[in-house]
Amino acid sequence: MKEYLNFDASKGYPTGRDLFYECTICGISIPSHPDVSMGCKCGNIFIDVDYGRVSIKREKEIKIFRENSQG
């Protein structure tokens, strides 16, 4: 079950092994703390592991959620 979080992008994007970024444009979800660099299908979200950067093109088109195994 997904638990969506409220976040303030001006303070940075939260990361963690249990947090995911969901692109509302292409519908792809990616881990916020991946082992390799990755992005969503449409390019709205990209995480560069080598430089420790999260790049979001359209902030209003993402959601952040915690994957909850209960329920």
DOTOR-538970 format. One record per residue: x, y, z of N, C-alpha, C, O in turn; residue number from 1. Coordinates in steps of 0.05 Angstrom, whole numbers, always signed. Layout:
+--------+--------+--------+--------+--------+--------+--------+--------+--------+--------+--------+--------+-----+
|     nX |     nY |     nZ |    caX |    caY |    caZ |     cX |     cY |     cZ |     oX |     oY |     oZ |   n |
+--------+--------+--------+--------+--------+--------+--------+--------+--------+--------+--------+--------+-----+
|      X |      Y |      Z |      X |      Y |      Z |      X |      Y |      Z |      X |      Y |      Z | NUM |
...
+--------+--------+--------+--------+--------+--------+--------+--------+--------+--------+--------+--------+-----+
% end
This chain:
+--------+--------+--------+--------+--------+--------+--------+--------+--------+--------+--------+--------+-----+
|     nX |     nY |     nZ |    caX |    caY |    caZ |     cX |     cY |     cZ |     oX |     oY |     oZ |   n |
+--------+--------+--------+--------+--------+--------+--------+--------+--------+--------+--------+--------+-----+
|    +17 |    -24 |     +0 |     +0 |     +0 |     +0 |    +18 |    +25 |     +0 |    +38 |    +26 |    +14 |   1 |
|    +11 |    +44 |    -16 |    +27 |    +69 |    -18 |    +17 |    +90 |     +2 |     -7 |    +95 |     +5 |   2 |
|    +36 |   +101 |    +17 |    +30 |   +123 |    +35 |    +43 |   +148 |    +24 |    +67 |   +152 |    +26 |   3 |
|    +27 |   +166 |    +12 |    +37 |   +190 |     -1 |    +45 |   +210 |    +20 |    +31 |   +214 |    +40 |   4 |
|    +68 |   +224 |    +15 |    +79 |   +244 |    +33 |    +75 |   +272 |    +23 |    +76 |   +276 |     -1 |   5 |
|    +72 |   +290 |    +41 |    +73 |   +319 |    +34 |   +102 |   +327 |    +37 |   +116 |   +318 |    +56 |   6 |
|   +112 |   +343 |    +18 |   +140 |   +352 |    +20 |   +142 |   +380 |     +9 |   +126 |   +389 |     -7 |   7 |
|   +163 |   +393 |    +18 |   +169 |   +420 |     +9 |   +194 |   +419 |     -9 |   +216 |   +415 |     +1 |   8 |
|   +191 |   +421 |    -35 |   +213 |   +418 |    -54 |   +235 |   +439 |    -49 |   +258 |   +434 |    -57 |   9 |
|   +228 |   +462 |    -38 |   +249 |   +482 |    -32 |   +269 |   +473 |    -11 |   +290 |   +484 |     -8 |  10 |
|   +261 |   +452 |     +4 |   +279 |   +441 |    +25 |   +293 |   +416 |    +15 |   +306 |   +402 |    +30 |  11 |
|   +289 |   +410 |    -10 |   +301 |   +386 |    -22 |   +281 |   +363 |    -23 |   +260 |   +364 |    -11 |  12 |
|   +289 |   +342 |    -36 |   +272 |   +319 |    -39 |   +280 |   +298 |    -19 |   +304 |   +291 |    -17 |  13 |
|   +261 |   +287 |     -4 |   +268 |   +266 |    +16 |   +277 |   +241 |     +2 |   +267 |   +234 |    -20 |  14 |
|   +296 |   +227 |    +14 |   +306 |   +202 |     +3 |   +306 |   +181 |    +26 |   +307 |   +188 |    +49 |  15 |
|   +306 |   +157 |    +18 |   +308 |   +135 |    +37 |   +303 |   +109 |    +22 |   +290 |   +109 |     +1 |  16 |
|   +312 |    +87 |    +34 |   +308 |    +61 |    +21 |   +278 |    +53 |    +18 |   +272 |    +37 |     +1 |  17 |
|   +261 |    +66 |    +34 |   +232 |    +59 |    +33 |   +216 |    +80 |    +18 |   +191 |    +78 |    +17 |  18 |
|   +229 |   +100 |     +6 |   +215 |   +122 |     -7 |   +218 |   +120 |    -38 |   +239 |   +112 |    -48 |  19 |
|   +196 |   +127 |    -52 |   +196 |   +125 |    -81 |   +185 |   +151 |    -93 |   +169 |   +164 |    -80 |  20 |
|   +195 |   +158 |   -117 |   +185 |   +181 |   -132 |   +167 |   +170 |   -154 |   +175 |   +151 |   -168 |  21 |
|   +143 |   +181 |   -156 |   +124 |   +173 |   -177 |   +120 |   +196 |   -196 |   +112 |   +218 |   -188 |  22 |
|   +124 |   +191 |   -222 |   +119 |   +211 |   -242 |    +90 |   +209 |   -250 |    +80 |   +188 |   -258 |  23 |
|    +75 |   +231 |   -248 |    +47 |   +230 |   -255 |    +43 |   +234 |   -286 |    +20 |   +233 |   -295 |  24 |
|    +64 |   +239 |   -300 |    +63 |   +242 |   -329 |    +63 |   +214 |   -342 |    +45 |   +207 |   -357 |  25 |
|    +84 |   +198 |   -336 |    +87 |   +172 |   -349 |    +79 |   +149 |   -331 |    +76 |   +126 |   -340 |  26 |
|    +74 |   +155 |   -305 |    +65 |   +134 |   -286 |    +86 |   +116 |   -275 |    +80 |    +97 |   -261 |  27 |
|   +111 |   +122 |   -281 |   +133 |   +105 |   -271 |   +141 |   +113 |   -243 |   +142 |   +137 |   -237 |  28 |
|   +147 |    +94 |   -226 |   +157 |    +99 |   -199 |   +185 |    +88 |   -197 |   +191 |    +66 |   -207 |  29 |
|   +203 |   +104 |   -185 |   +231 |    +96 |   -182 |   +239 |   +100 |   -153 |   +229 |   +118 |   -139 |  30 |
|   +257 |    +83 |   -143 |   +266 |    +87 |   -115 |   +281 |   +113 |   -112 |   +295 |   +122 |   -130 |  31 |
|   +277 |   +126 |    -89 |   +291 |   +152 |    -84 |   +320 |   +148 |    -78 |   +336 |   +167 |    -78 |  32 |
|   +328 |   +124 |    -72 |   +356 |   +118 |    -64 |   +365 |    +93 |    -80 |   +370 |    +72 |    -68 |  33 |
|   +366 |    +94 |   -107 |   +373 |    +71 |   -123 |   +403 |    +64 |   -121 |   +419 |    +81 |   -113 |  34 |
|   +410 |    +40 |   -128 |   +438 |    +31 |   -129 |   +452 |    +41 |   -154 |   +477 |    +44 |   -154 |  35 |
|   +437 |    +46 |   -175 |   +448 |    +56 |   -201 |   +432 |    +80 |   -210 |   +409 |    +82 |   -202 |  36 |
|   +443 |    +98 |   -226 |   +429 |   +121 |   -236 |   +405 |   +112 |   -253 |   +407 |    +93 |   -268 |  37 |
|   +383 |   +125 |   -249 |   +359 |   +118 |   -264 |   +339 |   +141 |   -265 |   +342 |   +161 |   -251 |  38 |
|   +320 |   +139 |   -284 |   +300 |   +159 |   -286 |   +274 |   +147 |   -296 |   +273 |   +124 |   -303 |  39 |
|   +253 |   +164 |   -297 |   +227 |   +154 |   -307 |   +228 |   +154 |   -337 |   +246 |   +164 |   -350 |  40 |
|   +208 |   +142 |   -348 |   +206 |   +138 |   -377 |   +206 |   +164 |   -393 |   +218 |   +166 |   -415 |  41 |
|   +192 |   +185 |   -383 |   +189 |   +210 |   -398 |   +212 |   +230 |   -392 |   +213 |   +251 |   -405 |  42 |
|   +229 |   +224 |   -373 |   +252 |   +242 |   -367 |   +245 |   +263 |   -346 |   +262 |   +281 |   -341 |  43 |
|   +222 |   +263 |   -334 |   +215 |   +283 |   -314 |   +231 |   +279 |   -289 |   +239 |   +299 |   -276 |  44 |
|   +237 |   +255 |   -282 |   +253 |   +249 |   -257 |   +278 |   +234 |   -266 |   +277 |   +216 |   -282 |  45 |
|   +301 |   +243 |   -255 |   +326 |   +229 |   -259 |   +343 |   +231 |   -234 |   +346 |   +252 |   -222 |  46 |
|   +353 |   +208 |   -225 |   +370 |   +207 |   -202 |   +398 |   +199 |   -211 |   +402 |   +177 |   -222 |  47 |
|   +418 |   +216 |   -206 |   +445 |   +211 |   -213 |   +460 |   +202 |   -188 |   +467 |   +218 |   -171 |  48 |
|   +465 |   +176 |   -186 |   +477 |   +165 |   -163 |   +506 |   +174 |   -160 |   +515 |   +180 |   -137 |  49 |
|   +521 |   +176 |   -182 |   +549 |   +184 |   -181 |   +553 |   +212 |   -168 |   +572 |   +216 |   -154 |  50 |
|   +535 |   +230 |   -174 |   +537 |   +258 |   -164 |   +518 |   +263 |   -140 |   +518 |   +285 |   -129 |  51 |
|   +502 |   +244 |   -133 |   +483 |   +247 |   -111 |   +462 |   +268 |   -116 |   +455 |   +283 |    -98 |  52 |
|   +452 |   +269 |   -141 |   +433 |   +290 |   -148 |   +406 |   +278 |   -157 |   +404 |   +257 |   -170 |  53 |
|   +385 |   +293 |   -150 |   +358 |   +287 |   -159 |   +350 |   +310 |   -178 |   +352 |   +333 |   -170 |  54 |
|   +342 |   +303 |   -202 |   +334 |   +324 |   -221 |   +305 |   +320 |   -228 |   +296 |   +298 |   -237 |  55 |
|   +289 |   +340 |   -223 |   +260 |   +340 |   -229 |   +254 |   +363 |   -248 |   +260 |   +386 |   -241 |  56 |
|   +244 |   +357 |   -271 |   +237 |   +378 |   -290 |   +211 |   +392 |   -283 |   +210 |   +417 |   -285 |  57 |
|   +191 |   +377 |   -276 |   +165 |   +389 |   -269 |   +156 |   +379 |   -242 |   +144 |   +358 |   -238 |  58 |
|   +162 |   +396 |   -221 |   +157 |   +389 |   -193 |   +128 |   +382 |   -188 |   +122 |   +364 |   -172 |  59 |
|   +110 |   +396 |   -201 |    +81 |   +391 |   -196 |    +72 |   +364 |   -208 |    +49 |   +356 |   -203 |  60 |
|    +89 |   +351 |   -222 |    +82 |   +326 |   -235 |    +95 |   +302 |   -222 |    +99 |   +281 |   -234 |  61 |
|   +102 |   +304 |   -196 |   +113 |   +281 |   -181 |    +98 |   +278 |   -155 |    +87 |   +297 |   -144 |  62 |
|    +98 |   +254 |   -145 |    +89 |   +247 |   -118 |   +110 |   +231 |   -105 |   +125 |   +216 |   -118 |  63 |
|   +112 |   +233 |    -79 |   +131 |   +217 |    -64 |   +115 |   +199 |    -45 |    +97 |   +208 |    -31 |  64 |
|   +122 |   +173 |    -45 |   +108 |   +155 |    -27 |   +126 |   +136 |    -13 |   +149 |   +130 |    -22 |  65 |
|   +116 |   +125 |     +9 |   +129 |   +104 |    +24 |   +114 |    +79 |    +18 |    +89 |    +79 |    +20 |  66 |
|   +128 |    +58 |    +12 |   +115 |    +32 |     +7 |   +109 |    +19 |    +34 |   +128 |    +13 |    +49 |  67 |
|    +84 |    +15 |    +40 |    +76 |     +4 |    +66 |    +66 |    -24 |    +61 |    +47 |    -29 |    +46 |  68 |
|    +79 |    -43 |    +74 |    +72 |    -72 |    +70 |    +46 |    -79 |    +84 |    +35 |   -101 |    +79 |  69 |
|    +36 |    -62 |   +102 |    +11 |    -68 |   +116 |    -13 |    -59 |    +99 |    -11 |    -40 |    +84 |  70 |
|    -34 |    -74 |   +101 |    -60 |    -66 |    +90 |    -62 |    -70 |    +61 |    -83 |    -64 |    +49 |  71 |
+--------+--------+--------+--------+--------+--------+--------+--------+--------+--------+--------+--------+-----+
% end
